[in-house]
Amino acid sequence: MNEVKIYTSATCPYCIKAKKLLQMLKLEYSEYNVDNAFDDMCKELSEKYNKQIQTVPQIIINDNYVGGYTDLEAMYKSGKLKELLH
């Protein structure tokens, strides 16, 4: 089973788009709202994945850093998303 994590904010339109795409792909995900812990999330993910994190959504699939909504969409359209899925 795939482990999909998405870090979101309640008012983020790209977060909504990312969740809709994941739902369309029938991928279950764990959502982490970071409205009250945004700076902590940025620091934690930046250190773990050696990326500069400054926005939401942030999407992790099977412990692979995907990025934001546009990254997820590009991976889906190119077929590379299938490589991350079990």
TORZA-879027 format. One record per residue: residue number from 1; x, y, z of N, C-alpha, C, O in turn; residue in three letters; chain. Coordinates in nm, 3 decimals. Last residue first. Layout:
{NUM; {X; Y; Z}; {X; Y; Z}; {X; Y; Z}; {X; Y; Z}; 'ALA'; 'A'},
...
This chain:
{86; {0.336; 0.174; -0.549}; {0.350; 0.029; -0.539}; {0.238; -0.040; -0.613}; {0.233; -0.163; -0.617}; 'HIS'; 'A'},
{85; {0.470; 0.466; -0.710}; {0.360; 0.393; -0.650}; {0.386; 0.243; -0.652}; {0.450; 0.191; -0.744}; 'LEU'; 'A'},
{84; {0.664; 0.588; -0.853}; {0.670; 0.602; -0.708}; {0.567; 0.515; -0.636}; {0.577; 0.492; -0.515}; 'LEU'; 'A'},
{83; {0.595; 0.540; -1.116}; {0.721; 0.483; -1.067}; {0.731; 0.490; -0.915}; {0.799; 0.408; -0.854}; 'GLU'; 'A'},
{82; {0.370; 0.694; -1.157}; {0.354; 0.549; -1.146}; {0.478; 0.482; -1.089}; {0.468; 0.379; -1.022}; 'LYS'; 'A'},
{81; {0.479; 0.945; -1.202}; {0.413; 0.920; -1.074}; {0.397; 0.769; -1.051}; {0.410; 0.722; -0.938}; 'LEU'; 'A'},
{80; {0.560; 0.959; -1.463}; {0.662; 0.932; -1.361}; {0.601; 0.902; -1.224}; {0.666; 0.841; -1.139}; 'LYS'; 'A'},
{79; {0.380; 1.041; -1.650}; {0.383; 0.898; -1.619}; {0.484; 0.863; -1.511}; {0.492; 0.747; -1.470}; 'GLY'; 'A'},
{78; {0.339; 1.304; -1.699}; {0.454; 1.243; -1.766}; {0.461; 1.091; -1.744}; {0.539; 1.022; -1.810}; 'SER'; 'A'},
{77; {0.117; 1.362; -1.539}; {0.105; 1.375; -1.684}; {0.220; 1.306; -1.759}; {0.200; 1.256; -1.869}; 'LYS'; 'A'},
{76; {0.229; 1.320; -1.280}; {0.114; 1.241; -1.327}; {0.107; 1.243; -1.480}; {0.093; 1.138; -1.543}; 'TYR'; 'A'},
{75; {0.427; 1.513; -1.272}; {0.464; 1.372; -1.259}; {0.353; 1.282; -1.310}; {0.378; 1.181; -1.375}; 'MET'; 'A'},
{74; {0.266; 1.743; -1.292}; {0.365; 1.714; -1.397}; {0.407; 1.567; -1.393}; {0.421; 1.504; -1.497}; 'ALA'; 'A'},
{73; {0.122; 1.724; -1.050}; {0.052; 1.720; -1.178}; {0.147; 1.684; -1.292}; {0.112; 1.604; -1.379}; 'GLU'; 'A'},
{72; {0.332; 1.750; -0.865}; {0.249; 1.630; -0.866}; {0.179; 1.615; -1.001}; {0.177; 1.506; -1.059}; 'LEU'; 'A'},
{71; {0.418; 2.011; -0.929}; {0.510; 1.898; -0.940}; {0.433; 1.766; -0.950}; {0.465; 1.680; -1.032}; 'ASP'; 'A'},
{70; {0.192; 2.157; -0.867}; {0.238; 2.156; -1.006}; {0.337; 2.043; -1.030}; {0.341; 1.986; -1.139}; 'THR'; 'A'},
{69; {0.174; 2.108; -0.584}; {0.072; 2.062; -0.677}; {0.123; 2.055; -0.820}; {0.099; 1.955; -0.888}; 'TYR'; 'A'},
{68; {0.514; 2.034; -0.472}; {0.381; 2.092; -0.462}; {0.286; 2.038; -0.567}; {0.312; 1.936; -0.630}; 'GLY'; 'A'},
{67; {0.697; 1.738; -0.401}; {0.692; 1.884; -0.413}; {0.551; 1.933; -0.394}; {0.477; 1.881; -0.311}; 'GLY'; 'A'},
{66; {0.790; 1.477; -0.349}; {0.732; 1.511; -0.479}; {0.738; 1.662; -0.500}; {0.779; 1.708; -0.607}; 'VAL'; 'A'},
{65; {1.014; 1.273; -0.188}; {0.966; 1.410; -0.196}; {0.917; 1.439; -0.337}; {0.992; 1.426; -0.434}; 'TYR'; 'A'},
{64; {0.926; 0.958; -0.075}; {0.991; 1.032; -0.183}; {0.930; 1.171; -0.190}; {0.808; 1.185; -0.198}; 'ASN'; 'A'},
{63; {0.783; 0.804; 0.101}; {0.904; 0.869; 0.152}; {0.988; 0.934; 0.041}; {1.106; 0.962; 0.060}; 'ASP'; 'A'},
{62; {0.552; 0.759; -0.052}; {0.642; 0.649; -0.016}; {0.782; 0.700; 0.019}; {0.883; 0.647; -0.026}; 'ASN'; 'A'},
{61; {0.541; 1.091; -0.127}; {0.483; 0.961; -0.163}; {0.587; 0.853; -0.139}; {0.696; 0.855; -0.197}; 'ILE'; 'A'},
{60; {0.451; 1.407; -0.020}; {0.550; 1.301; -0.003}; {0.481; 1.168; -0.037}; {0.375; 1.138; 0.017}; 'ILE'; 'A'},
{59; {0.401; 1.745; -0.083}; {0.353; 1.609; -0.104}; {0.469; 1.511; -0.099}; {0.571; 1.529; -0.165}; 'ILE'; 'A'},
{58; {0.281; 2.042; 0.032}; {0.403; 1.962; 0.019}; {0.357; 1.818; 0.018}; {0.284; 1.774; 0.106}; 'GLN'; 'A'},
{57; {0.089; 2.319; -0.101}; {0.106; 2.189; -0.037}; {0.246; 2.135; -0.054}; {0.321; 2.176; -0.143}; 'PRO'; 'A'},
{56; {0.292; 2.557; 0.072}; {0.208; 2.437; 0.075}; {0.133; 2.434; -0.057}; {0.114; 2.538; -0.118}; 'VAL'; 'A'},
{55; {0.635; 2.676; 0.091}; {0.495; 2.684; 0.052}; {0.422; 2.554; 0.085}; {0.484; 2.454; 0.122}; 'THR'; 'A'},
{54; {0.902; 2.641; 0.133}; {0.845; 2.770; 0.173}; {0.696; 2.781; 0.145}; {0.636; 2.885; 0.173}; 'GLN'; 'A'},
{53; {1.193; 2.456; 0.158}; {1.047; 2.448; 0.162}; {0.992; 2.581; 0.213}; {1.030; 2.627; 0.321}; 'ILE'; 'A'},
{52; {1.460; 2.355; -0.007}; {1.413; 2.476; 0.058}; {1.261; 2.480; 0.047}; {1.206; 2.504; -0.060}; 'GLN'; 'A'},
{51; {1.576; 2.028; 0.076}; {1.509; 2.120; -0.016}; {1.471; 2.244; 0.061}; {1.452; 2.239; 0.183}; 'LYS'; 'A'},
{50; {1.645; 1.791; 0.213}; {1.748; 1.880; 0.161}; {1.694; 1.971; 0.050}; {1.756; 1.990; -0.054}; 'ASN'; 'A'},
{49; {1.459; 1.645; 0.346}; {1.471; 1.622; 0.202}; {1.572; 1.713; 0.134}; {1.585; 1.712; 0.011}; 'TYR'; 'A'},
{48; {1.493; 1.722; 0.617}; {1.481; 1.581; 0.581}; {1.509; 1.556; 0.433}; {1.575; 1.458; 0.397}; 'LYS'; 'A'},
{47; {1.505; 2.005; 0.613}; {1.618; 1.926; 0.664}; {1.612; 1.782; 0.616}; {1.715; 1.725; 0.578}; 'GLU'; 'A'},
{46; {1.255; 2.064; 0.505}; {1.377; 2.116; 0.442}; {1.498; 2.035; 0.484}; {1.583; 2.000; 0.402}; 'SER'; 'A'},
{45; {1.081; 1.949; 0.690}; {1.090; 1.892; 0.555}; {1.215; 1.940; 0.482}; {1.275; 1.864; 0.406}; 'LEU'; 'A'},
{44; {1.138; 2.115; 0.919}; {1.148; 1.969; 0.924}; {1.166; 1.909; 0.784}; {1.255; 1.827; 0.763}; 'GLU'; 'A'},
{43; {1.087; 2.379; 0.824}; {1.218; 2.341; 0.876}; {1.237; 2.189; 0.871}; {1.341; 2.141; 0.825}; 'LYS'; 'A'},
{42; {0.816; 2.363; 0.750}; {0.918; 2.405; 0.654}; {1.056; 2.358; 0.698}; {1.134; 2.305; 0.618}; 'CYS'; 'A'},
{41; {0.699; 2.289; 0.996}; {0.690; 2.199; 0.881}; {0.799; 2.233; 0.779}; {0.867; 2.144; 0.729}; 'MET'; 'A'},
{40; {0.753; 2.520; 1.147}; {0.807; 2.390; 1.190}; {0.808; 2.291; 1.074}; {0.905; 2.218; 1.055}; 'ASP'; 'A'},
{39; {0.604; 2.710; 1.005}; {0.750; 2.724; 1.015}; {0.816; 2.593; 1.056}; {0.923; 2.558; 1.006}; 'ASP'; 'A'},
{38; {0.338; 2.606; 1.044}; {0.398; 2.621; 0.912}; {0.551; 2.627; 0.918}; {0.619; 2.556; 0.843}; 'PHE'; 'A'},
{37; {0.153; 2.545; 1.239}; {0.289; 2.491; 1.253}; {0.366; 2.502; 1.122}; {0.450; 2.416; 1.091}; 'ALA'; 'A'},
{36; {-0.105; 2.615; 1.193}; {-0.047; 2.659; 1.320}; {0.096; 2.610; 1.340}; {0.155; 2.632; 1.446}; 'ASN'; 'A'},
{35; {-0.146; 2.506; 0.938}; {-0.178; 2.647; 0.963}; {-0.112; 2.700; 1.090}; {-0.070; 2.815; 1.096}; 'ASP'; 'A'},
{34; {-0.104; 2.253; 0.844}; {0.008; 2.319; 0.910}; {-0.018; 2.468; 0.934}; {0.076; 2.546; 0.949}; 'VAL'; 'A'},
{33; {-0.261; 1.950; 0.836}; {-0.284; 2.093; 0.826}; {-0.177; 2.164; 0.908}; {-0.160; 2.137; 1.027}; 'ASN'; 'A'},
{32; {-0.197; 1.672; 0.669}; {-0.146; 1.743; 0.785}; {-0.166; 1.892; 0.763}; {-0.097; 1.954; 0.681}; 'TYR'; 'A'},
{31; {-0.347; 1.376; 0.560}; {-0.337; 1.521; 0.546}; {-0.292; 1.583; 0.678}; {-0.343; 1.549; 0.785}; 'GLU'; 'A'},
{30; {-0.268; 1.089; 0.394}; {-0.277; 1.149; 0.527}; {-0.253; 1.297; 0.509}; {-0.153; 1.339; 0.451}; 'SER'; 'A'},
{29; {-0.458; 0.927; 0.135}; {-0.349; 1.010; 0.184}; {-0.377; 1.054; 0.327}; {-0.491; 1.057; 0.374}; 'TYR'; 'A'},
{28; {-0.522; 0.702; -0.133}; {-0.551; 0.746; 0.003}; {-0.432; 0.825; 0.054}; {-0.318; 0.794; 0.019}; 'GLU'; 'A'},
{27; {-0.593; 0.752; -0.462}; {-0.483; 0.736; -0.368}; {-0.527; 0.788; -0.232}; {-0.565; 0.904; -0.218}; 'LEU'; 'A'},
{26; {-0.746; 0.783; -0.692}; {-0.786; 0.685; -0.592}; {-0.671; 0.650; -0.497}; {-0.653; 0.535; -0.457}; 'LYS'; 'A'},
{25; {-0.707; 0.990; -0.855}; {-0.619; 0.875; -0.877}; {-0.647; 0.761; -0.780}; {-0.581; 0.658; -0.783}; 'LEU'; 'A'},
{24; {-0.882; 1.166; -0.740}; {-0.913; 1.118; -0.875}; {-0.830; 0.992; -0.906}; {-0.877; 0.901; -0.974}; 'MET'; 'A'},
{23; {-0.739; 1.219; -0.505}; {-0.867; 1.149; -0.497}; {-0.905; 1.090; -0.633}; {-0.954; 0.978; -0.640}; 'GLN'; 'A'},
{22; {-0.524; 1.361; -0.612}; {-0.499; 1.237; -0.539}; {-0.627; 1.153; -0.530}; {-0.623; 1.031; -0.544}; 'LEU'; 'A'},
{21; {-0.668; 1.581; -0.715}; {-0.593; 1.494; -0.805}; {-0.565; 1.359; -0.739}; {-0.580; 1.255; -0.801}; 'LEU'; 'A'},
{20; {-0.769; 1.690; -0.477}; {-0.862; 1.642; -0.580}; {-0.791; 1.548; -0.678}; {-0.848; 1.447; -0.719}; 'LYS'; 'A'},
{19; {-0.531; 1.764; -0.351}; {-0.615; 1.662; -0.290}; {-0.715; 1.605; -0.391}; {-0.742; 1.485; -0.391}; 'LYS'; 'A'},
{18; {-0.447; 1.964; -0.531}; {-0.364; 1.845; -0.508}; {-0.447; 1.733; -0.448}; {-0.434; 1.617; -0.490}; 'ALA'; 'A'},
{17; {-0.651; 2.154; -0.505}; {-0.627; 2.090; -0.634}; {-0.547; 1.961; -0.616}; {-0.577; 1.860; -0.680}; 'LYS'; 'A'},
{16; {-0.613; 2.227; -0.236}; {-0.740; 2.168; -0.277}; {-0.723; 2.094; -0.409}; {-0.774; 1.983; -0.425}; 'ILE'; 'A'},
{15; {-0.360; 2.339; -0.256}; {-0.381; 2.224; -0.168}; {-0.509; 2.150; -0.208}; {-0.512; 2.027; -0.213}; 'CYS'; 'A'},
{14; {-0.410; 2.556; -0.415}; {-0.329; 2.448; -0.471}; {-0.338; 2.322; -0.385}; {-0.324; 2.211; -0.436}; 'TYR'; 'A'},
{13; {-0.554; 2.724; -0.240}; {-0.622; 2.664; -0.356}; {-0.543; 2.550; -0.419}; {-0.602; 2.456; -0.472}; 'PRO'; 'A'},
{12; {-0.555; 2.731; 0.105}; {-0.466; 2.718; -0.010}; {-0.537; 2.653; -0.129}; {-0.577; 2.536; -0.120}; 'CYS'; 'A'},
{11; {-0.669; 2.749; 0.354}; {-0.711; 2.845; 0.252}; {-0.632; 2.835; 0.122}; {-0.642; 2.924; 0.037}; 'THR'; 'A'},
{10; {-0.556; 2.555; 0.522}; {-0.701; 2.556; 0.500}; {-0.744; 2.645; 0.384}; {-0.846; 2.618; 0.321}; 'ALA'; 'A'},
{9; {-0.272; 2.387; 0.397}; {-0.327; 2.501; 0.469}; {-0.474; 2.509; 0.432}; {-0.512; 2.473; 0.320}; 'SER'; 'A'},
{8; {-0.085; 2.074; 0.423}; {-0.176; 2.171; 0.364}; {-0.204; 2.289; 0.456}; {-0.168; 2.292; 0.573}; 'THR'; 'A'},
{7; {0.092; 1.801; 0.316}; {0.093; 1.909; 0.415}; {0.019; 2.026; 0.352}; {0.054; 2.073; 0.244}; 'TYR'; 'A'},
{6; {0.033; 1.468; 0.266}; {0.019; 1.601; 0.208}; {0.006; 1.703; 0.321}; {-0.080; 1.691; 0.408}; 'ILE'; 'A'},
{5; {0.155; 1.147; 0.195}; {0.138; 1.253; 0.295}; {0.127; 1.385; 0.221}; {0.201; 1.411; 0.126}; 'LYS'; 'A'},
{4; {0.099; 0.815; 0.130}; {0.096; 0.949; 0.071}; {0.067; 1.048; 0.183}; {-0.031; 1.035; 0.256}; 'VAL'; 'A'},
{3; {0.205; 0.505; 0.081}; {0.195; 0.603; 0.189}; {0.210; 0.741; 0.127}; {0.316; 0.779; 0.079}; 'GLU'; 'A'},
{2; {0.044; 0.225; -0.071}; {0.120; 0.349; -0.081}; {0.099; 0.437; 0.042}; {-0.010; 0.442; 0.099}; 'ASN'; 'A'},
{1; {0.084; -0.119; 0.000}; {0.000; 0.000; 0.000}; {0.088; 0.124; 0.000}; {0.194; 0.127; 0.063}; 'MET'; 'A'},
